[in-house]
């Protein structure tokens, strides 16, 4: 299986988020790397290793789901040879819901240059820690 070549990590990232926002499994398949390693961690989820496990997870997520409204912005980017890492803030909400109802997710997207252009090789998304303001209930403890 192959898809269009992505000339840059930015082009691959735009395709990734376009597929995510459209709940488009075919679009998601073509943006993921074909070589190993491939990995994904969805918020609150376990490590998914290998292209097959990652694609199954996206199929499960998209199955019966309505496409969300999804905004993203790159907070930082690092490139070294054939790898680029984007630190991204995602804001995800059900379609038609106001922006203030979006869930904020922090993600690390790793792009790798393969024979046929750039592809996403790893996506690790998590919910940021909730900060409790002074006077509110005790903050949850991580350690």
C-alpha positions in Angstrom: 0.0 0.0 0.0 1.2 3.4 -0.7 0.0 6.9 -0.9 1.0 10.3 -2.1 4.5 11.4 -1.2 4.7 14.1 1.5 7.4 16.5 0.6 7.9 17.7 4.2 7.0 16.9 7.7 4.6 19.8 7.6 2.8 18.4 4.6 2.5 15.0 6.4 1.2 16.7 9.5 -1.5 18.6 7.6 -2.6 15.3 6.0 -2.6 13.6 9.4 -4.8 16.2 11.0 -7.1 16.4 7.9 -7.6 12.7 8.1 -8.2 12.9 11.9 -10.7 15.8 11.5 -12.6 13.9 8.7 -12.5 10.5 10.5 -11.0 9.3 7.2 -9.3 5.9 7.7 -7.9 5.8 4.2 -6.3 9.3 4.6 -4.9 8.1 8.0 -3.4 5.0 6.4 -1.5 6.8 3.8 0.2 9.3 6.2 1.6 6.6 8.5 5.1 5.3 8.0 5.5 1.9 6.4 8.8 1.0 7.9 9.5 0.1 11.5 9.3 1.4 14.2 5.7 2.8 14.2 4.1 3.6 17.5 1.1 5.4 18.9 -0.3 6.3 22.4 -3.8 7.8 22.5 -4.8 9.8 25.6 -5.2 7.4 28.5 -4.2 4.4 26.3 -1.4 1.9 26.1 1.5 1.8 23.8 0.5 0.6 20.3 3.5 -0.8 18.5 3.6 -1.6 14.8 1.6 -0.3 11.9 -1.1 -2.9 12.1 -1.9 -2.1 15.8 -1.8 1.6 15.1 -4.1 1.4 12.1 -6.5 -0.9 14.0 -6.7 1.8 16.8 -7.7 4.5 14.2 -10.3 2.1 12.7 -11.8 1.6 16.2 -11.8 5.4 16.9 -13.4 6.3 13.5 -15.9 3.4 13.6 -19.3 5.1 14.0 -17.8 8.3 15.1 -18.8 11.7 13.8 -15.9 13.8 12.6 -14.7 16.1 15.3 -13.8 19.8 15.1 -10.1 19.7 15.5 -7.6 22.6 15.7 -3.9 22.2 16.2 -0.8 24.3 16.4 2.8 23.4 16.5 4.4 24.6 19.7 7.9 23.5 18.9 9.7 21.6 16.2 13.1 19.9 16.0 14.7 18.3 13.0 17.8 16.1 12.8 18.5 14.5 9.4 15.6 12.2 8.5 13.6 12.8 11.7 11.4 15.7 12.7 9.6 16.0 16.0 6.6 18.4 16.4 5.2 19.3 19.9 1.6 20.1 19.2 -1.4 21.4 21.1 -4.6 19.9 19.9 -8.1 21.2 20.7 -10.8 18.6 19.9 -14.5 19.0 20.3 -17.7 17.5 18.8 -18.7 19.2 15.6 -21.0 22.2 16.2 -19.9 22.7 19.8 -18.4 26.0 20.9 -14.6 26.3 21.0 -14.6 26.7 24.8 -15.9 23.1 25.1 -12.8 21.7 23.3 -10.6 19.2 25.1 -7.0 20.3 25.1 -4.5 17.5 24.2 -0.7 17.7 24.0 0.9 15.6 21.4 4.3 14.7 20.2 4.4 13.7 16.5 7.5 12.2 15.0 8.0 12.3 11.3 10.5 10.1 9.4 11.7 10.5 5.8 11.2 7.3 3.9 11.9 6.3 0.3 8.6 7.9 -0.7 8.7 11.1 1.3 7.9 12.0 4.9 5.5 10.0 7.1 4.4 10.0 10.7 6.2 7.3 12.6 4.9 8.1 16.2 2.1 10.0 17.7 1.9 10.3 21.5 -1.1 12.3 22.8 -2.0 13.0 26.4 -4.2 15.2 28.5 -2.3 17.9 30.4 -2.3 17.9 34.1 -5.3 19.8 35.6 -4.1 22.6 37.8 -6.3 23.3 40.8 -6.5 27.0 41.9 -5.9 28.1 45.5 -8.9 27.5 47.6 -10.2 24.6 45.6 -10.0 20.9 46.5 -6.6 19.3 46.8 -4.9 18.6 43.5 -4.6 15.0 42.4 -1.1 13.6 43.2 1.0 11.9 40.6 3.7 10.6 43.0 
